[in-house]
Amino acid sequence: MSARSTADAVRAGERSARSVVEEHLAAIDAREDEIHAFNLVMADEALTQADDVDRRIAEGEDPGPLAGVPVALKDNLCTRGIDTTCGSRILEGWRPPYDATAVERLVAAGAVVIGKTNCDEFAMGSSTENSAFGPTRNPLDTSRVPGGSSGGSAAAVAAGFAPLALGSDTGGSIRQPAALCGTVGVKPTYGRVSRYGLVAFGSSLDQVGPFAASVEDAALLLEAIGGHDPRDSTSIPEASPDLLGVLGQGVEGLRIGIISELMGGPDQAASVEGIAEDVRARVEQAAEALAAAGATVEHASVPSTIYGLSAYYLIAPAEASSNLARFDGVRFGLRVDADTAPEMNTATRTAGFGDEVKRRIMLGTYALSAGYYDAYYGRSQKVRTLIQRDFSRAYESFDLLLSPTAPTTAFPLGDKTDDPMLMYLADVCTIPSNLAGHPAMSVPFGTGDDGLPVGVQVLAPALAEATMFRAAAVLEGTAP
Amino acid sequence: MSDQALIPGWEVVIGLEVHAELATVTKMFSSALNRFGGEPNTNIDPVSLGLPGSLPVLNEKAVELAIRVGLALDCVIQPSVFSRKNYFYPDMPKDFQISQYDLPINGIGSLELPDGRRIGIERAHLEEDTGKSTHVGGGGRIHEAGHSLIDYNRSGVPLIEIVSAPDMRGAEDARAYVSELRSILVAIGASDGKMEEGSMRVDCNVSVRRQGTTELGTRCEVKNINSLRSMGRAIEYEARRQVDLLESGERVQQQTRHWNEDDGRTHKLRSKEEAYDYRYFPEPDLVPVEPSEEWIAEIRAALPMLPRERRRRLADAAGVEPSDTALTVQRGMDDLAVDAIAAGADAERVLVHVENNLADGAGELTAAPFAALVAMETGGDLTATQAKTVLADLVASGGDPAAHAAAHGFEAMDTSELEALVDRIIAQHPDDWDGFVGGDDKERRKKAGFFVGQVMKATRGQADGRIVNELLAQRADGQGA
């Protein structure tokens, strides 16, 4: 049952929020041991929240468009009085004194928070294997990863643990796991959803966004969490977009470009490498489906996207090296005592952070260092400007762009853990949208040769989520 | 101020970095209160604690106050960007400080000293304050302390850092600069300027060079200065130390040094090589600050009169140099003085009273009775000493100067009575009188003082010194002719 029809049934008094939550808790009970989507299942709190929704309905109130719908939250979103670990030992035991804006808005819309989902530590990773609490497994094939870093949220939706989930996307951390788990995943325009209460990784790239089993449910969730928030200075001063209202409008007359540089293949000289043949074939098939629905589909060039990965792995770690400085053992989370304050800082961070986090802190610290700043951070900002310029040019000719979400379908656990560069390549198609600040989403479109889902990425210019969702709805309707 | 060559053959060069806490109601980036004192860790919130997920939101009032400072210092007000200054320290919750780096809100400007000289301002930028550590045990230093307590009430308090050019040449200049800057900050409501509460802090960059040379020497930055007095001592100590090094053939090394009030010395904190690499980069959680021309004009229009304008106004009214009015303006009594002068009072007497007799404040004194008092004095109805007594009455309880004078029994002395007394005293001191009549200027002044003193003694201060001087001059002229 979709989130939308569940909420409608609860609002109409046809079923209780408690029964909805109980049903999902039962699903969690059945498979969570095997999948490990959650760091924390909030069974008691969820039932209390559900009872509150039911009481309000009994009193004639309307709890809102998400009434009684369970939502799973990535464990880097602050929840008042509830452990928020970011998949790290260093935050073990910390309970934020406040809710993230996105969480506040969910609850205000009647949703029920059902748990905190596993993720790569501080959202750094593409497989959820970098969690300090062990990996999450792909519900469709538990020998495979769910993608990452929001792998727990993707798995929770794919396994039916929750109809909706929130993740965060810094370089693809919503879209890539959505693709690998066969769900819809959306990275909104930078500034569309408040970052207040999202534990920062790369502040200029981070964006909170929805996971759902359908395009419609993703629209429902994004409408609920979007819109201006005065607590986030980078929040766009606009109301949340109307998405549900445009889903049926189709793509007739839209100009859609397939990004050549992100398609790989022997005939694409200036393209990223590693795009699997079966994935490329599905994207081409998706393009045909859009053309059949009335869109004009052509090849588009966004040349500098091929440098996106390199720029991203300087900018994101640079910001992270600064954002993660506060985990110093002084005020919250883990503290490993030592004789002096600097030694305590070092001991705490050595014990509390995992290898990938340490790697990125070192990378970022280096990139910002005196004498290296211009060559690394400075130059990567120039690439970022180039990517923004190239996208702007492409959007003079196209309304939307199309690409694979991930180069391959879900890969086996342990496959890339020994080779960080190989792991980083999993985000090669998703990173450019973060650098540009544009919205993009992944829509399931058939399967690869291994029978596992393939995601097609729809990219749009800033604030054009509505157009993006129209194409997504068409893809969903025509998917093989 | 001119004679600052404390160390013969050497010139001291000083640039100052002044941090002033801005007088906002709330903090720079959150709604926690900006308030001095209070129970530790009560004026805090997720932002001032740097909790994960918290985000800064710029306090518009802090920007307005910074622009006021910029306008008062004739700075270029420009679009600016916040940056992160990264370093680990327990009282800095995020382990980075939000500051402005290459694009400060206020660019080049200048500050005019009371004597008319201008000290260059390189920039005046916004940043947030840190918390406050108290190191328990080990003499209060972090490395030897048993443990440390941290109060985050100050964390996130808005600061303006005002960086001067190396335009000062001695401790006197530095003191004049800091007190003028403090007067300006207080006058425009930007800061309370209290050094003793740490709401204004000064770091000194000191270097020395051979007199007559123009190249700047290697500088040292001296920190931990808590008063104007210790700033002067620190500068003098540090300059002497550097000269001693150079004169003994050694080199000054670029260092950050810590002023120790107790032993009166500066101590090395870290060398240039040990300096932090702050890894500045633009703060991604904030957007650039681009104040509109209209807003700047509005702020300019609302600025109160600055100390230098007040000095000039009083100087024009009194017919003196602006530097002669510095103390009156500093005491905030320039309105009183200007009004008393406008009411007809003798300007010189007004300034003398403000400077000499109103050090503890004007109390109940207002311009009209002040002017009336000065008129009585210049009209010969009161002697200077009597006027001082009546002035004290006016400060204490206000009222009418004539009534106070009558209550004291002050009456103008009959001139013929005074003439007789003067003649009698001249006759009693023939040698002194010869000195007065025949001596050089210096001798004449000395003897005049003697005779006035004798007359005052005989009249218990009731005589008017000005008239006594006139009588002495008349009699001397009569003899000389």
Interface residues (C-beta under 8 A of the other chain):
Chain A: L77 C78 T84 C86 L91 W94 P96 P97 Y98 A100 R195 Y196 G197 L198 V199 A200 G202 S203 S204 P230 R231 D232 S233 T234 A318 E319 S321 S322 A325 R326 F327 D328 V330 R331 F332 T340 A341 P342 N345 T365 L368 S369 A370 Y373 Y377
Chain B: P46 L49 G50 L51 P52 G53 S54 L55 P56 V57 L58 R84 N86 F88 P90 P93 K94 D95 F96 I142 H143 S148 I150 D277 R279 Y280 F281 P284 D285 L286 V287
